[in-house]
Amino acid sequence: MNYLAKQNPQKLRDKADKLCKTILKNMDILQELLNNINAILQIEEADNERDKKNGNSLNLFSSLNLKTSELIHSRMIAELLNPNSSHGKGSIFLKKFIELHDFEFTFDVESASVSTEFDIGPISKNFSSGGRIDILIKDANNHALIIENKIYAKDQKNQLLRYANYAKSKKYDYCIVYLTLDCHEPPEFSTGKNPDYEYVMFSYEDDILPWLNQCMKLCPHESTLYYSLFQYSQCLKDLLNLMNEEYKKAIINIATDDKNVKSVLALYKNEHRIKKRIIDDFVDILCSKAKEMGFVINVDDKFGDDAETFISFCIPKQSDKWALFIGSDKRYAKDVYFGIYLLADKTSRIKKADLTNIPRLWTVFEQEKSCPCGWSYFWSRSGEKYSGRWYDWYDNETIEAMIDRSLLDFIVGNIFSPIINKGVFKILNRY
């Protein structure tokens, strides 16, 4: 006789009823938590809309499409750090920057010189020297700060190692500042194995924004400098997708309330699964739209989880050899890219000279015989290189783009439609 058969039926019913009541109670708490947070988000959205109508949301960095340009950010930061800059504040901004970290040497801010895109020679064949330093700050005592600025660009091979080797060759007493959006560690691909040099991680949110706030306090409110700093600060907040501090505190207060903590932790523990569901739902919507437009779709079973998984889109009536692929060579949908490639076991007679006769749909990377229309990672709705993080489908920025349909609109408008409108598969099928 099994275990359940030995139990009193009424006791089993009572346990089941109690469990159902507990689950329903927890669901009510979770729903109340989400409703309260959603109410705050709606208030913030209304504030943003009011600012837009009143002209308070205009930002020159964003309007001129400079928000994600690493070069522009480097130049802006370097201008503020330069004691001889036109900001007229001398070395005080540099002094405040150096106070962000307890460096092992005392930097003489009064004698500092600041350079951007500093050329340290051609990159050697073994990648041990050469390159361009984003921001180089030196003083009269041979101290140096080397700032490597990363917005969305990927690290180059031995990048930090090459900068360290340069500093050693100059006998600098130095430190490398690795500046990123989220304060992540530089990869071994950049540092080299077992780096024997000092580097520190700075982030735009935890270091640059507080530093800018300090700089703003040193400026008259009516000055052009103050408003320039304010505009740049707002640009960074937009880039980082940061909430208003008041609303952020309100959400934290709700989330850390005793009755809500377990629900918050449950959401946190299931973050990956929640994002996976959103990605799966997005792929379903994407495939439905593709079918409406005449594509035949094949989705790998493990797409979004395993490495080297793809979604293929073809039009068999136009070509039995070529297909559009959206895929990733890494696990968990990292570095997601798109392009037109040959189907497995198919061959092509395309020669390099033929590429000029084939529409180049995507200009980020060059046309090749294996990828004749060019290819690209997903970046942002602008499609410009290093303009966003849509290449990482588990990133919050991409998840939001899936929810508000901006990623779907991009794929339909910039990938599906050009293929159909220009008859690309028919052209490729000639080869």
C-alpha positions as CSV (number, residue, x, y, z in Angstrom):
1,M,0.0,0.0,0.0
2,N,1.5,3.4,-1.0
3,Y,2.0,6.3,1.4
4,L,-1.1,8.4,0.3
5,A,-3.4,5.4,0.7
6,K,-2.5,5.2,4.4
7,Q,-3.4,8.9,5.0
8,N,-6.8,10.1,6.3
9,P,-8.6,11.6,3.3
10,Q,-10.0,14.5,5.3
11,K,-6.4,15.4,6.6
12,L,-5.2,15.4,3.0
13,R,-8.0,17.7,1.9
14,D,-7.2,20.0,4.8
15,K,-3.5,20.1,3.9
16,A,-4.4,20.8,0.2
17,D,-6.8,23.6,1.2
18,K,-4.1,25.2,3.5
19,L,-1.5,25.0,0.8
20,C,-3.9,26.7,-1.8
21,K,-4.7,29.5,0.7
22,T,-1.0,30.1,1.3
23,I,-0.3,30.2,-2.5
24,L,-3.2,32.6,-3.1
25,K,-2.1,34.8,-0.2
26,N,1.5,35.0,-1.6
27,M,0.1,35.7,-5.1
28,D,-2.0,38.6,-3.7
29,I,1.1,40.0,-2.0
30,L,3.1,39.7,-5.2
31,Q,0.4,41.3,-7.2
32,E,0.1,44.2,-4.7
33,L,3.9,44.7,-4.9
34,L,3.8,44.8,-8.7
35,N,0.8,47.2,-8.7
36,N,2.5,49.6,-6.4
37,I,5.7,49.6,-8.4
38,N,3.8,50.0,-11.6
39,A,2.0,53.0,-10.1
40,I,5.4,54.7,-9.5
41,L,6.6,53.9,-13.0
42,Q,3.4,55.5,-14.4
43,I,4.0,58.6,-12.3
44,E,7.6,58.8,-13.6
45,E,6.3,58.3,-17.2
46,A,3.8,61.2,-16.7
47,D,6.6,63.4,-15.4
48,N,8.8,62.6,-18.4
49,E,6.0,63.4,-20.8
50,R,5.4,66.7,-19.0
51,D,9.1,67.6,-19.2
52,K,9.0,66.8,-22.9
53,K,6.1,69.1,-23.5
54,N,7.8,71.9,-21.5
55,G,11.0,71.5,-23.5
56,N,12.9,70.2,-20.4
57,S,13.9,66.9,-22.0
58,L,15.9,68.3,-24.9
59,N,19.5,67.1,-24.6
60,L,22.1,68.2,-27.2
61,F,24.2,65.0,-26.7
62,S,21.2,62.8,-27.4
63,S,19.8,65.0,-30.2
64,L,23.1,65.0,-32.1
65,N,23.3,61.2,-31.7
66,L,26.4,61.5,-29.5
67,K,25.1,59.7,-26.5
68,T,26.9,56.4,-27.2
69,S,30.0,57.8,-28.8
70,E,33.0,56.7,-26.7
71,L,35.1,59.4,-28.4
72,I,32.7,62.1,-27.4
73,H,32.5,60.9,-23.8
74,S,36.3,60.7,-23.6
75,R,36.7,64.2,-25.0
76,M,34.1,65.6,-22.6
77,I,35.7,64.0,-19.6
78,A,39.2,65.0,-20.7
79,E,38.1,68.6,-21.2
80,L,36.8,68.7,-17.6
81,L,40.0,67.0,-16.3
82,N,42.3,69.4,-18.1
83,P,43.5,72.2,-15.8
84,N,44.2,74.4,-18.8
85,S,40.7,73.9,-20.4
86,S,38.3,76.7,-21.2
87,H,36.1,75.7,-18.3
88,G,38.2,78.2,-16.2
89,K,38.2,76.1,-13.0
90,G,41.8,75.2,-13.1
91,S,42.7,71.8,-11.5
92,I,39.7,71.5,-9.1
93,F,37.8,69.1,-11.4
94,L,40.9,66.9,-11.7
95,K,41.4,67.0,-8.0
96,K,37.9,65.9,-7.3
97,F,38.3,63.0,-9.9
98,I,41.5,61.8,-8.2
99,E,39.7,61.8,-4.9
100,L,37.4,59.1,-6.2
101,H,40.0,56.5,-5.5
102,D,42.9,56.1,-3.1
103,F,45.7,55.9,-5.7
104,E,49.1,54.6,-4.5
105,F,50.8,57.9,-5.6
106,T,50.2,61.6,-5.0
107,F,49.3,63.2,-8.3
108,D,50.4,66.8,-8.8
109,V,47.2,68.3,-10.4
110,E,48.8,71.7,-10.9
111,S,51.3,70.3,-13.4
112,A,49.0,67.9,-15.1
113,S,48.6,67.6,-18.9
114,V,45.7,65.7,-20.5
115,S,45.6,64.0,-23.9
116,T,42.9,62.1,-25.7
117,E,43.4,59.3,-28.3
118,F,47.1,59.3,-27.4
119,D,49.0,57.3,-30.0
120,I,51.5,54.8,-28.5
121,G,52.5,53.4,-31.9
122,P,51.3,50.6,-34.2
123,I,50.0,47.4,-32.6
124,S,52.8,44.8,-32.7
125,K,52.3,41.4,-34.2
126,N,52.3,39.7,-30.8
127,F,49.9,42.4,-29.4
128,S,52.3,43.4,-26.6
129,S,52.6,47.1,-27.6
130,G,50.9,49.9,-29.5
131,G,47.4,51.3,-29.8
132,R,45.7,54.5,-28.7
133,I,45.0,55.5,-25.1
134,D,41.6,57.1,-24.6
135,I,42.7,59.5,-22.0
136,L,46.3,60.0,-20.7
137,I,46.9,62.3,-17.7
138,K,50.5,63.0,-16.7
139,D,52.2,65.2,-14.1
140,A,55.6,66.7,-13.8
141,N,56.7,63.9,-11.4
142,N,56.2,61.2,-13.9
143,H,52.9,60.0,-12.5
144,A,50.3,58.9,-15.0
145,L,46.6,57.9,-15.1
146,I,45.6,55.9,-18.1
147,I,41.8,55.9,-18.7
148,E,40.3,53.2,-20.9
149,N,36.7,54.2,-21.7
150,K,34.2,51.5,-22.6
151,I,30.6,52.3,-23.5
152,Y,29.6,49.4,-25.9
153,A,32.8,48.7,-27.8
154,K,34.4,45.3,-27.2
155,D,37.8,45.0,-25.6
156,Q,40.8,44.6,-27.9
157,K,43.4,41.9,-27.6
158,N,45.9,42.7,-24.8
159,Q,44.5,46.2,-24.8
160,L,45.2,47.0,-21.1
161,L,48.4,45.0,-21.2
162,R,49.7,47.1,-24.1
163,Y,49.0,50.3,-22.2
164,A,50.7,48.9,-19.1
165,N,53.8,48.0,-21.2
166,Y,53.9,51.5,-22.6
167,A,53.7,53.0,-19.1
168,K,56.5,50.7,-17.9
169,S,58.7,51.7,-20.9
170,K,58.3,55.3,-19.9
171,K,59.0,54.5,-16.3
172,Y,55.7,56.1,-15.2
173,D,54.4,55.6,-11.7
174,Y,50.9,54.8,-13.0
175,C,47.5,53.3,-12.7
176,I,45.0,52.2,-15.4
177,V,41.4,53.3,-14.9
178,Y,39.0,50.9,-16.6
179,L,35.8,53.0,-17.1
180,T,32.6,51.2,-18.0
181,L,28.8,51.6,-17.7
182,D,28.5,48.9,-15.1
183,C,31.9,48.6,-13.4
184,H,32.6,45.1,-14.8
185,E,36.0,43.5,-14.6
186,P,38.2,43.8,-17.8
187,P,38.4,40.3,-19.5
188,E,41.6,38.3,-19.6
189,F,41.5,38.9,-23.4
190,S,42.4,42.6,-22.6
191,T,44.5,42.3,-19.4
192,G,46.6,39.3,-20.5
193,K,47.1,36.3,-18.2
194,N,48.0,37.1,-14.5
195,P,48.4,40.9,-15.0
196,D,51.3,42.2,-12.8
197,Y,50.1,45.9,-13.1
198,E,47.5,47.9,-11.2
199,Y,44.1,48.8,-12.6
200,V,40.9,50.0,-11.0
201,M,37.3,49.8,-12.2
202,F,35.3,53.0,-12.4
203,S,31.6,53.2,-13.6
204,Y,29.6,56.0,-15.0
205,E,26.9,55.5,-12.5
206,D,28.9,55.2,-9.3
207,D,31.9,57.4,-10.2
208,I,31.4,59.8,-13.1
209,L,27.9,60.9,-12.2
210,P,28.8,61.7,-8.5
211,W,31.9,63.4,-9.8
212,L,29.9,65.6,-12.2
213,N,27.6,66.5,-9.3
214,Q,30.6,67.7,-7.3
215,C,31.8,69.7,-10.3
216,M,28.3,71.3,-10.7
217,K,28.3,72.4,-7.1
218,L,31.5,74.4,-7.9
219,C,29.8,76.4,-10.7
220,P,27.4,79.3,-10.6
221,H,23.9,78.0,-11.6
222,E,23.5,80.7,-14.3
223,S,26.8,79.8,-16.0
224,T,27.2,78.1,-19.3
225,L,29.5,75.6,-17.6
226,Y,26.9,74.6,-15.1
227,Y,24.3,73.9,-17.8
228,S,26.9,72.0,-19.9
229,L,27.6,69.8,-16.9
230,F,23.9,69.4,-16.3
231,Q,23.3,68.4,-19.9
232,Y,26.1,65.9,-19.8
233,S,24.8,64.5,-16.5
234,Q,21.3,64.1,-18.0
235,C,22.8,62.4,-21.1
236,L,24.5,59.8,-18.8
237,K,21.3,59.2,-16.8
238,D,19.5,58.6,-20.1
239,L,22.3,56.3,-21.3
240,L,22.2,54.3,-18.1
241,N,18.4,54.3,-18.0
242,L,18.5,55.7,-14.5
243,M,15.3,56.5,-12.5
244,N,14.6,59.7,-10.7
245,E,16.2,59.4,-7.2
246,E,12.8,60.1,-5.5
247,Y,11.1,57.3,-7.4
248,K,14.1,54.9,-7.0
249,K,13.8,55.4,-3.2
250,A,10.1,54.8,-3.3
251,I,10.5,51.5,-5.1
252,I,13.3,50.4,-2.8
253,N,11.1,51.2,0.2
254,I,8.2,49.1,-1.2
255,A,10.6,46.2,-2.2
256,T,12.2,46.1,1.3
257,D,8.9,46.2,3.2
258,D,8.8,43.1,5.4
259,K,5.7,41.7,3.7
260,N,7.3,42.1,0.2
261,V,10.8,40.9,0.7
262,K,10.0,37.2,0.0
263,S,8.2,38.1,-3.2
264,V,11.1,40.3,-4.3
265,L,13.6,37.6,-3.7
266,A,11.4,35.1,-5.6
267,L,11.5,37.4,-8.6
268,Y,15.2,37.9,-8.3
269,K,15.8,34.1,-8.1
270,N,13.8,33.6,-11.2
271,E,15.2,36.6,-13.2
272,H,16.7,34.3,-15.9
273,R,13.6,32.3,-16.3
274,I,11.4,35.4,-16.5
275,K,13.7,36.9,-19.2
276,K,13.7,33.5,-21.0
277,R,9.9,33.6,-21.2
278,I,10.0,37.1,-22.6
279,I,12.6,36.1,-25.2
280,D,10.6,33.0,-26.2
281,D,7.4,35.1,-26.5
282,F,9.3,37.6,-28.6
283,V,10.6,34.9,-30.9
284,D,7.1,33.6,-31.4
285,I,5.8,37.0,-32.3
286,L,8.8,37.6,-34.6
287,C,8.2,34.2,-36.4
288,S,4.5,35.0,-36.8
289,K,5.3,38.3,-38.4
290,A,7.9,36.6,-40.7
291,K,5.4,34.1,-41.8
292,E,2.9,36.9,-42.7
293,M,5.7,38.4,-44.9
294,G,6.3,35.1,-46.7
295,F,9.2,33.6,-44.9
296,V,9.6,30.0,-43.9
297,I,11.2,29.8,-40.5
298,N,13.2,27.2,-38.6
299,V,14.1,27.8,-34.9
300,D,16.8,25.7,-33.2
301,D,15.3,24.0,-30.1
302,K,18.0,25.5,-27.8
303,F,18.0,29.0,-29.3
304,G,18.7,31.5,-26.6
305,D,20.4,28.9,-24.3
306,D,23.1,27.1,-26.2
307,A,26.0,28.4,-28.2
308,E,25.8,28.2,-32.0
309,T,22.0,28.3,-32.2
310,F,20.0,30.1,-34.9
311,I,16.7,31.1,-36.4
312,S,16.7,30.9,-40.1
313,F,14.3,32.7,-42.5
314,C,14.1,31.6,-46.1
315,I,11.8,32.0,-49.1
316,P,12.0,28.6,-50.9
317,K,10.2,29.9,-54.0
318,Q,13.0,32.5,-54.5
319,S,16.0,30.4,-53.4
320,D,16.7,27.0,-52.1
321,K,20.3,27.9,-51.1
322,W,20.2,31.1,-49.1
323,A,18.6,32.1,-45.8
324,L,18.6,35.0,-43.4
325,F,20.1,33.9,-40.0
326,I,19.7,35.4,-36.6
327,G,22.0,33.7,-34.2
328,S,24.7,33.6,-31.6
329,D,27.9,31.7,-31.2
330,K,27.7,32.1,-27.4
331,R,25.4,30.7,-24.7
332,Y,22.5,32.7,-23.5
333,A,22.0,34.8,-26.6
334,K,25.2,36.9,-26.3
335,D,26.6,38.7,-29.4
336,V,23.5,38.1,-31.4
337,Y,24.0,38.9,-35.1
338,F,22.2,38.7,-38.4
339,G,23.1,38.1,-42.0
340,I,22.3,36.1,-45.1
341,Y,24.3,32.8,-45.4
342,L,24.3,29.6,-47.4
343,L,22.1,26.8,-46.0
344,A,24.0,23.7,-44.9
345,D,25.3,21.4,-47.6
346,K,24.7,24.1,-50.3
347,T,27.4,25.7,-52.5
348,S,27.7,29.0,-54.3
349,R,29.6,30.3,-57.3
350,I,29.9,33.8,-55.9
351,K,33.3,35.4,-56.6
352,K,34.7,38.5,-54.9
353,A,34.0,40.5,-58.1
354,D,30.3,39.6,-58.0
355,L,29.8,41.3,-54.6
356,T,29.4,44.7,-56.4
357,N,26.3,43.3,-58.1
358,I,24.7,42.1,-54.8
359,P,22.8,44.6,-52.6
360,R,24.7,45.4,-49.5
361,L,21.9,45.6,-46.9
362,W,23.9,46.0,-43.8
363,T,27.1,48.1,-43.7
364,V,28.5,47.5,-40.3
365,F,30.7,44.7,-41.5
366,E,32.0,44.0,-45.0
367,Q,30.5,41.9,-47.7
368,E,32.1,38.5,-48.0
369,K,31.5,35.5,-50.4
370,S,30.1,33.6,-47.4
371,C,27.9,36.6,-46.3
372,P,27.3,38.5,-49.5
373,C,24.9,41.2,-48.2
374,G,27.1,42.2,-45.2
375,W,26.2,41.5,-41.6
376,S,25.9,43.1,-38.2
377,Y,25.4,42.6,-34.6
378,F,22.2,44.0,-33.1
379,W,23.0,47.4,-31.6
380,S,20.0,49.7,-31.2
381,R,17.1,51.1,-33.2
382,S,19.6,53.3,-35.0
383,G,21.6,50.2,-36.2
384,E,24.8,52.1,-35.7
385,K,27.9,50.3,-34.4
386,Y,28.3,50.5,-30.6
387,S,25.1,52.4,-30.2
388,G,23.4,50.0,-27.8
389,R,23.4,46.5,-26.3
390,W,20.7,44.7,-28.3
391,Y,23.3,42.1,-29.2
392,D,22.8,40.7,-25.6
393,W,19.2,39.4,-25.6
394,Y,19.3,38.9,-21.8
395,D,20.3,42.6,-21.2
396,N,17.6,44.7,-19.7
397,E,17.9,47.2,-22.5
398,T,17.1,44.5,-25.1
399,I,14.3,43.0,-22.9
400,E,12.6,46.4,-22.8
401,A,13.0,46.7,-26.6
402,M,11.3,43.3,-27.0
403,I,8.4,44.4,-24.7
404,D,7.8,47.8,-26.4
405,R,8.2,46.2,-29.9
406,S,11.1,48.5,-30.9
407,L,13.3,45.4,-31.6
408,L,10.5,43.9,-33.7
409,D,10.0,47.1,-35.6
410,F,13.8,47.2,-36.3
411,I,13.9,43.6,-37.6
412,V,10.9,44.1,-39.8
413,G,11.9,47.5,-41.2
414,N,15.7,47.0,-41.5
415,I,16.1,43.3,-42.1
416,F,12.9,41.6,-43.5
417,S,11.6,44.4,-45.7
418,P,14.9,45.2,-47.6
419,I,15.3,41.5,-48.4
420,I,11.8,41.3,-49.8
421,N,11.7,44.7,-51.5
422,K,15.0,44.2,-53.3
423,G,14.4,40.6,-54.2
424,V,17.7,39.6,-52.6
425,F,17.2,35.8,-52.5
426,K,16.3,35.9,-56.3
427,I,19.6,37.8,-57.0
428,L,21.6,35.4,-54.9
429,N,20.1,32.3,-56.5
430,R,21.8,33.2,-59.7
431,Y,25.1,32.2,-58.2
